[in-house]
Amino acid sequence: MEITLQNLTKVFQSKKEDEVVAVDNLDIVIPSGKLYGLLGPSGCGKSTTLFMISGLLKPTEGKIYFGEEDVTPVPPEDRGIGLVFQNYALYPHMTVKQNIMFPLENLKIDKKEGLKKAQEIADLVGIGHLMDRKPAQLSGGQQQRCAIARALVKEPRVLLLDEPLSNLDARLRLQTREEIRRIQRETGITTVFVTHDQEEAMSISDEIVVLDEGVTQQVGQPQDVYDKPNNLFVAKFLGTPPINLFDGRIENGKIMIGDAYIGKSEAEDQEVTVGIRPEGFKIVERSSFQVEVEFVETIGRDTTLIINHPNVEVQGSFEDPEEEGDVTTVEDTEFEALNLEMGSGKSIQDQKTFRAIVDADYGVQPGDTVKFSVKPHKMHVFNKETGELV
């Protein structure tokens, strides 16, 4: 079932406060059978959007279509949606079987047929052997699966998940999100998944919708959005560790940080913010980026080097990056010291550290001096004033 959101707007008003625009003129088409993640910080409008799709909230403006049908005026119970809340909302006095069958009883489906459907869907989500237990006897992940089974048993046209994993511990979140993806693929049901956790959204979504203050910032496949952010907000919101930001400029077709030339640009001369992903650095023998390592975090094959101050000492200048190469190189043997100040402006968190992810085999230790080159495809340049990609 294709979902179309057309100029969708929601404004909340109260007598004591000015009106709040929670969702602002949202235009999204969610193809049939796909899993879309609504992603953004708290208060960005993602849950409000989900509740408008479900019918629990009425839009101030705009329309919602399921296929060709305008469901904007249709009440929630008649939309054919399955909704899973953050707190699961299971009935504590009922067994798993009774919780799953509850929607079927409301639809007055024959009990024998209902039992068969409940068992089938319970088996699908992996709790078929727990049908006689009550919610208190289940783990968090099992409760979540029960809530999903209850939403799926009535064969909804659309499945809506409102931060369904936020109450689970880290390992269980990983396991459960994989289960959600498996269930969605096996059922083929159009699914909208709301989360503020970028890793969740990027790992299971066919496409993600990044929202900020009720406005769509970017829509696309997770890796494409990460690799090619439309603006500074998206670049900063996606990525762990976060992207490194530097004040820079475009001058005569060159991207400059201080006196260091780090790449080419066809944009007009302007002040810019240069973003470099932590994995966009490579340790080399000679380079214009030279830093002293403050801290080291090693996880598996990756080591994150943390330089715990806002300034980075740079020596020399980059030569022209090779057209086909992944990494810039330096041949210049004359060096001069420069200071690079981290980019400023609206930020999710104050960025006071410079991070680079490298292979653990380098064996870098705190206090070591490390030289980096930069992978051009891991560097993004944004207008200093607007934050838009240049």
N, C-alpha and C positions, 0 to 999 in steps of 0.2 A: 504494500500500500504506500503510494507516494504521498508525502506530506509537503504542502506548500504553505509557507508563511508569507503573507503579502502585506507589506507596510504595517507590520504589527507593532502597536504601541500600547504601553500601559503606564498610566499616570496615577499615582496615589496622592490623595488630598486629605488634609485634616484641618480642623479649625485653628489649631495652635501653630501649625507649621506651614511653610510654603509647599506647593506641590512638588512631588518627587517623580522624575521621569525614570522609571525602573527599566523600561525597554523602549528604545527609540527607533521607530521606523525600520523594523527588522524585515529583511527579504531573504528567505532561505528556501531552497528546494531540497528535500531529503528523498533520494531515490528509493523505490520499493526494494525491500530486502536488505538494506544497508544499516550499519550501526554508526550513528553520528554521535560524537562527543561534544557537548556544550561545555566549554572550558573558560575559566576566568577566575579572578580573585573574588573574595566575598563581596557581595553587594553589586556585582556586575550585571545582574538580571537573568542569569541562567535558570535558576529555579522558577522565577516568575514566568519565563518563557515556557518551561515545562508545564506549569500549572495552567497556562492559557491553552496549550495544546490539549491537555486533559479535560478542560472545561471547568476546572475548579475556580479559575479566575476569568472574568470577562474582559476582553481587550477594550481599551479606551478607543482605539481606532484599529483599522485593518481587518483582514480576514484570514481564516484558517481553512485549508482544503485537505480532505482525505481523498486522494484521487481527484475526481471531478466534482465531488460533493462538498458544498460549503457547510462545514460543521460549526461555524462560529456561533449560531444560535442554539445548537443542539446541546442538551444537558449531558453531563458526564456519563451517566448510566446508559445513554443511547449512542455513544460515540464508538463503542467497540474498542476500548482501550484497556490495557493492563497496567496498573500503576504500582510500583514498589517504592515505599518511603524509606527514608534514612533509618528510622527506628523499627522497621519491619512491620509493626502493628499487627502482630499475631494475637489471636485470642488465647490467653493463658490457660483457660479452663478446658480448651478443646485439644484433642490429639492432632498430630500431623495430618492424619487422614481427614479429620473433621474440618481443619483449617483449609485444606486444599479443596474439599468438597463444598465449602460454604457458598462460593459464587454460583455453583451449579444448582444448589438448592433454591437460591433466589431466582434462577432462570427456570425453575420447576422441571429440571431434567430428571428422567426416570432414575431411581436410586441405583438399580443394577448397572445401568449405563454409566452413571456418575462414578460409581466405585471403580469401574474399569478404566475410565478416563483418568481418575485420580492416581491410580496405580501406575498407569503408563507415564504420566507426567512426572511422578515421583521417581520412577526408574530413570527417566531422562536426566533429571537434575542430580541423581545419585543419592537419594534418601528413601528409596523404595523399601528398605529394610527397617525403617524407623517409623512406620506409619502409626504405631500404637503409642508412641511417646508424646509427651506434652512439651511445649516450648522450653520450659525450665530444665528439661532433661537433655536439651540439645546444646551443642557448641554454637558459637556465634556464626560460623560458616554454615552450619546445618540450618540454623534459623533463617539465614539469608536465602538459602536454597528453597526452604519451605515457602517463604514469601514470594519468590520468583515462580515456584510451581503454582501457587494460588493465583498469581496474575496470568499465567499461561493456560491454565486448565480450561478456561472458557473460550479459548481460541480467539484472542483479541486481534484486531487489525493492526494495532500499534502497541509496542511495549515501551513504557516510560520508566526510567530508573533515576531516582533523585538521590544522588550521593550514597549509593547502596553499600559502599565498602568502608565508610568513614568510621564505623564503630568496631572495626576488626583490627587485630594487630598486624604488623608488617608482613609476616610470612603468610598469614591467612588471607590478607588482601591480595597477595600475589596469586595464591591458589584459586581464590574465588573469582578474580577477574578473568583468569584463564577459563574457568567453568562458564562464566557468563558469555564469553566469546564462543565457546564450543556450543552452548545451548542456542545462541543466536544463529549460528551457522546451520545447525541441524534443523531448526524450525523455519529459518528463512524469514522471520518476522522483522518488519521495520522497527528499529530500536533507537531511542534517544536516551543518551546516558549523560547525566549531569555530574560534574566533578570539578573541584578546584585543584586536583592533583594531576599535574601535567603528565607524569609517568603513566598513570592509569589511562588517561585519555589517549595518549600516543601509542600505548601498547595494544589496545583492543579495537580502536575506532577505524572504520574505513576512511572517514574524514573527520576533521575537528573544526569547530566553529569557535574562534577566540573572541570573547566579548570583553568590553571594558566600559563601565558606566552606561550599560544598556545599548551600546553601539557595536556593531560587528567590526572587528579589526581585520580579520582574515579568515577565509574558509579554504580548506584544501586537505590533501593527504598529509598525515602527521609529519613524515620526513621532509616533504616539500616545504611545509610551513616552517619547520625548524631550520632547513638549509637556506630558505629564501624568504625571510620575514619581510612583511610589507612596511613595517615601521619599527621605531625604537621600542615601543611598548611590547610588541610581540617578541622581539629579540631578547628583551630582558625577562619577560615572563617565562619563556621556554628555555630550558637548559639547567642542568645540575651537574657541576657547579655553574653559577650564572656566567653570562658573557662578560668579558673584560671590556671596559669602555675607556676611550682616550679622547681628549680634545684634539682636533686636527683641522685640516683645511684642504680644499682642492685649489690648486694653483697651477695654471698653465697645463691642465690635463694630468697633473700629478697629485696623488694623495699623499699628504705630508703630515707627520706628527713631529712637532718641533722642526728640526732641520733634517729629519730622517724621511727619505722617500720610500714608501712601502707599496706603491702600486699605481696603476693608471686609472683614469676616469674620463669619460666623455662629457661629464656634467660641467656646468659653468663654474667659475671661481666662487667659492663660498666657504663659510665656516661650517665644519661638520663634527659629528661624533663618530669615531671609528670604533666598531665593535669587533673583537676577535674572540672566537670561541676558545675555551681552555684546551680543547683537543686540536686547535689550529696552530700549535707551536711544535717545532721539531728542534731537538738539541743538535747543535752543530759546533764545529771548532771555531769558526769565525762568523760573527753576525753583528748587526747593529743593535739588537736587543741583548743587553747584559744585565743580569739581576743577581742579587744575593738572596739565597733561599732562607726563609724564616722557619717554615714548618714543612713537614712531609707527611702525607697521608697515603698509605699503600693498601690497596684492596685488589687482590688477585693479581692480574697482569698490569694493572694501571697504577701509576703513582701520581698523586696530585701535589704539585709544588705550590706552596702558598707564600707569597711575599707580602708581609703584613704591614704595608704602608702604602699611601696613595701615590707615591712617586716612584718611577722606574728609571734607573740610570741607563742611558742609551749611548752607544759609541758609534761613530762613523755614520755611513748612510747606505741605504740599499741601492743596489744597481737595478736596472730594469728586470722585472720578473720574466722568466722564460715563458713564452706563449703556451707551450705544451706542458710545462712543469707544474708540480703541485706546490713547490716550495721556492721562496725567494732565496737568492744567494748573494754573498758579498765578496767582492774581489778587492775593494778599496783598502789600502793598507794604512791610510792616514785617518786618525780618529779624533773626535772631539766629544767632550761630555755634554749631554743634553738632559733636561728634565722634562718628563712627560706627566702631565696632570691627568688624573682619571676624569672621564666625562661627568658632567653634572646634569642637573635637571630632575624632572619627576621620576621617581624610582620606586620599585616595589620594596626595596630595602637599601639602606646606605651601603654602597659598595666601597669598602675600605681595604680590600685585599685584591691582589693580582694573582690569578690562578692559571696554571698550565698543567695539562695532563700528558704524561710521557710514559714510556715503557719502563716497568720496574727494573729491568735489567741494567738500566743506567746507574742504579745504585746511588742516586743523589742523596746527600745528607744535609741537614740544616747547617747553614754557614757556607755551603759551597757557592761558588760563583758559576752561573750557568749562562750560556749564550744560546739564543733562539733564532730560528728563521720562521717565517709566517707562511702558512698555506693560504693562498689567495682566495680559494673557494670557502674558507672558514672566516673570511673577513667581510664585514658589512659596513656600509657608510651611510649615515643619516644626516639630513639637514639639521643644523644646530638649533634652529628656531622651531621648526614644525615637527621634527622627529620622523619625517617621512624618508623613505629610502630614496637615495639619489643615484 
